[in-house]
Amino acid sequence: MRFLSTVALLVCTAALGFSQDERNDIVCNSTPASTVGHEAHVIVQRVVLTGPWGRNEVTAYLPENVAESAVLFSHSAIHADSGESADLRLLARKLAQAGAAVVVPERTLIWSPEDWATNRAGAPVICAHRWLVDHVKVVKGGEPDTDENRGIVRYGYAYVGPRLCDPAAVAVCRYTMPDNWDCVSRKRQCQPTLWVPVGETEGGDSTLRMLSGEALQSVQWLEGRVRLSPTPI
């Protein structure tokens, strides 16, 4: 069972064709993390992220030891106009039980989207990515595992969500990714990231699989692509 069968999921940092010119950074303030749960070797923490863009609560699912990999979700739930819904926090907890650090902004993805900008607000997800990078220790610094030809075998980072609207572009939605934007704005090197498209309106997309009840089974597929040991369903 897989998220996608025909679309490549690899997105390397700064590989989307966006300009690498210097840009203004966004403000990402955060409250101290508070622990709200600890069960099945998973520590659950809550953080509030704020800035001129607004306010968003984030839930972090953390393994008790150093994380084998890190996964960022763009949303915590999907609500479809058909009445179906999916709680993505269930996937996050499952991934954390396998050894990943998972960060989930408390936001709802609306399906199908009303317009080109729906579900693509950039600042909340970019700030969640920044908190993840700054506060979570990942094995090998998140570097991927490679083969003898330096091809990526398993990733240290993954992102589950749609392309985002670049916060620096006001008049139009210029697509970016959370790791791409953050690395350019802070002038630092980031690791390659596995992208699982959710909430996308063109090309490959996993939204319907999430809504159909296949999501938990598909967790094992994602575990096999990032540095995790598959867990039983």
C-alpha positions as CSV (number, residue, x, y, z in Angstrom):
1,M,0.0,0.0,0.0
2,R,1.5,3.3,-1.1
3,F,0.7,7.0,-0.9
4,L,1.6,7.4,-4.6
5,S,2.3,5.0,-7.4
6,T,3.1,7.2,-10.4
7,V,4.6,10.5,-9.1
8,A,8.2,11.0,-7.9
9,L,8.2,12.2,-4.3
10,L,11.8,13.5,-4.1
11,V,12.1,17.2,-3.5
12,C,15.7,18.3,-2.8
13,T,16.2,21.6,-1.0
14,A,16.2,24.6,-3.4
15,A,15.4,22.3,-6.4
16,L,12.0,23.7,-7.3
17,G,13.3,26.4,-9.6
18,F,12.8,29.3,-7.2
19,S,15.2,32.2,-7.0
20,Q,17.9,32.0,-4.4
21,D,18.1,35.7,-4.0
22,E,18.2,37.2,-0.6
23,R,14.7,37.7,0.9
24,N,13.2,39.1,4.1
25,D,12.7,36.6,6.8
26,I,9.4,35.9,8.5
27,V,8.9,36.3,12.3
28,C,8.5,33.0,14.1
29,N,8.0,33.3,17.8
30,S,7.3,30.3,20.0
31,T,6.2,29.6,23.5
32,P,8.2,27.0,25.6
33,A,7.1,23.5,24.8
34,S,4.7,22.0,27.3
35,T,4.4,18.2,27.7
36,V,0.7,17.1,27.5
37,G,1.1,13.3,27.1
38,H,3.6,10.4,27.4
39,E,2.4,7.0,26.2
40,A,3.8,4.0,24.2
41,H,7.3,5.6,24.2
42,V,5.9,8.8,22.6
43,I,6.2,12.2,24.2
44,V,3.5,14.7,23.1
45,Q,4.3,18.4,23.4
46,R,2.3,21.6,22.5
47,V,3.9,24.8,21.3
48,V,2.2,28.0,20.2
49,L,3.8,29.8,17.2
50,T,3.1,33.5,16.6
51,G,4.1,36.3,14.3
52,P,2.6,39.2,12.3
53,W,1.0,36.5,10.2
54,G,-1.1,35.3,13.2
55,R,-1.1,32.4,15.7
56,N,-1.0,28.6,15.4
57,E,-0.8,25.8,17.9
58,V,1.6,22.9,17.0
59,T,1.6,19.4,18.4
60,A,5.0,17.5,18.4
61,Y,5.1,13.8,18.7
62,L,8.6,12.9,19.9
63,P,10.3,9.5,20.5
64,E,12.0,9.0,23.9
65,N,15.4,8.7,22.3
66,V,17.1,10.7,19.5
67,A,14.8,10.7,16.5
68,E,15.8,8.5,13.6
69,S,14.1,10.9,11.2
70,A,11.7,13.9,11.3
71,V,8.4,14.4,9.5
72,L,6.5,17.7,9.1
73,F,2.8,17.7,8.4
74,S,1.1,20.8,7.0
75,H,-2.3,20.1,8.6
76,S,-3.7,18.0,11.4
77,A,-7.0,17.0,9.7
78,I,-8.7,16.8,6.3
79,H,-12.3,17.7,5.8
80,A,-13.9,16.9,2.4
81,D,-17.0,18.6,0.9
82,S,-18.3,15.0,0.6
83,G,-18.5,14.8,4.4
84,E,-15.5,12.5,4.8
85,S,-12.7,13.5,7.2
86,A,-9.3,12.2,8.3
87,D,-7.3,12.8,11.5
88,L,-3.7,13.1,10.5
89,R,-2.5,13.1,14.1
90,L,-3.1,9.3,14.1
91,L,-0.5,9.0,11.4
92,A,1.8,11.3,13.3
93,R,1.6,9.2,16.5
94,K,2.2,6.0,14.5
95,L,5.3,7.5,12.9
96,A,6.6,8.6,16.3
97,Q,6.2,5.1,17.7
98,A,8.5,4.0,14.9
99,G,11.1,6.5,16.0
100,A,10.3,9.7,14.1
101,A,9.9,13.2,15.5
102,V,6.7,14.5,14.0
103,V,5.4,18.1,14.0
104,V,1.8,18.8,13.2
105,P,0.3,22.3,13.0
106,E,-3.3,22.3,14.3
107,R,-5.0,23.3,11.0
108,T,-7.7,21.8,8.8
109,L,-7.1,21.1,5.1
110,I,-10.3,21.7,3.1
111,W,-10.9,19.3,0.1
112,S,-11.6,20.2,-2.6
113,P,-9.9,23.6,-2.4
114,E,-12.0,26.7,-3.2
115,D,-9.2,28.5,-5.1
116,W,-5.5,28.4,-5.9
117,A,-4.5,29.7,-2.4
118,T,-6.7,27.4,-0.2
119,N,-4.6,25.3,2.2
120,R,-1.4,26.9,1.1
121,A,-0.7,29.5,3.8
122,G,3.1,29.5,4.0
123,A,4.0,31.2,7.3
124,P,2.4,28.7,9.8
125,V,4.1,25.7,8.1
126,I,7.4,27.4,7.6
127,C,7.5,28.4,11.3
128,A,6.6,24.8,12.3
129,H,9.5,23.6,10.1
130,R,11.8,26.1,11.8
131,W,10.7,24.9,15.3
132,L,11.3,21.3,14.2
133,V,14.8,22.0,12.9
134,D,15.8,24.2,15.9
135,H,14.4,22.0,18.7
136,V,14.6,18.4,17.6
137,K,17.8,16.3,17.4
138,V,17.8,13.9,14.5
139,V,20.3,11.0,13.9
140,K,23.2,12.1,11.6
141,G,21.8,15.6,11.6
142,G,19.0,14.4,9.2
143,E,21.4,13.4,6.5
144,P,20.0,10.7,4.2
145,D,21.3,7.2,3.9
146,T,23.0,6.7,0.5
147,D,24.2,3.8,-1.6
148,E,27.7,3.3,-3.1
149,N,26.7,5.7,-6.0
150,R,25.5,8.3,-3.5
151,G,21.9,7.7,-4.4
152,I,19.4,8.3,-1.6
153,V,18.2,5.1,0.0
154,R,16.3,6.5,3.0
155,Y,15.6,10.1,4.0
156,G,16.2,11.8,7.3
157,Y,13.4,14.4,6.7
158,A,9.9,14.2,5.1
159,Y,7.1,16.7,4.4
160,V,3.4,15.7,4.1
161,G,1.3,18.5,2.6
162,P,0.9,20.8,-0.4
163,R,3.2,23.3,-2.0
164,L,2.9,26.6,-0.1
165,C,2.4,30.2,-1.1
166,D,5.7,32.0,-0.6
167,P,5.1,34.6,2.2
168,A,7.3,37.1,0.3
169,A,5.0,37.1,-2.7
170,V,1.9,39.2,-1.9
171,A,0.0,39.5,-5.2
172,V,0.4,35.9,-6.4
173,C,0.9,32.5,-4.9
174,R,4.4,31.6,-5.8
175,Y,5.0,28.1,-4.8
176,T,7.7,27.1,-2.3
177,M,8.3,24.4,0.2
178,P,8.9,24.8,4.0
179,D,12.5,23.6,3.9
180,N,13.4,25.5,0.7
181,W,12.0,28.8,2.0
182,D,13.6,28.5,5.5
183,C,17.1,27.5,4.2
184,V,17.2,30.4,1.7
185,S,16.0,33.0,4.2
186,R,18.4,31.8,6.9
187,K,21.2,31.1,4.5
188,R,21.9,27.6,5.8
189,Q,22.2,24.2,4.2
190,C,19.3,21.8,4.6
191,Q,19.1,18.1,4.0
192,P,17.1,16.5,1.1
193,T,13.4,16.1,2.0
194,L,11.0,13.4,0.9
195,W,7.7,15.0,-0.2
196,V,4.3,13.3,0.1
197,P,1.9,15.6,-1.8
198,V,-1.4,16.1,0.1
199,G,-3.9,18.9,-0.8
200,E,-2.4,19.2,-4.3
201,T,-4.7,20.0,-7.3
202,E,-2.4,18.9,-10.1
203,G,-0.1,15.9,-10.7
204,G,0.2,13.3,-8.0
205,D,-1.8,13.6,-4.8
206,S,-2.5,11.5,-1.8
207,T,-5.5,13.3,-0.3
208,L,-8.1,10.8,-1.5
209,R,-6.1,7.9,0.0
210,M,-6.0,9.7,3.3
211,L,-9.8,10.0,3.2
212,S,-10.5,6.5,2.0
213,G,-9.2,4.7,5.1
214,E,-5.9,3.6,3.6
215,A,-3.8,6.1,5.5
216,L,-2.8,3.9,8.4
217,Q,-1.7,1.1,6.1
218,S,0.3,3.6,4.0
219,V,2.3,4.6,7.1
220,Q,4.4,1.6,6.6
221,W,5.3,2.8,3.1
222,L,6.4,6.1,4.4
223,E,8.4,4.4,7.2
224,G,10.3,2.4,4.5
225,R,11.3,5.6,2.7
226,V,12.5,7.5,5.7
227,R,14.9,6.2,8.3
228,L,12.5,4.1,10.4
229,S,11.7,0.5,11.2
230,P,8.2,-0.4,10.0
231,T,5.7,-0.9,12.8
232,P,2.8,-3.4,12.8
233,I,-0.6,-1.9,11.7
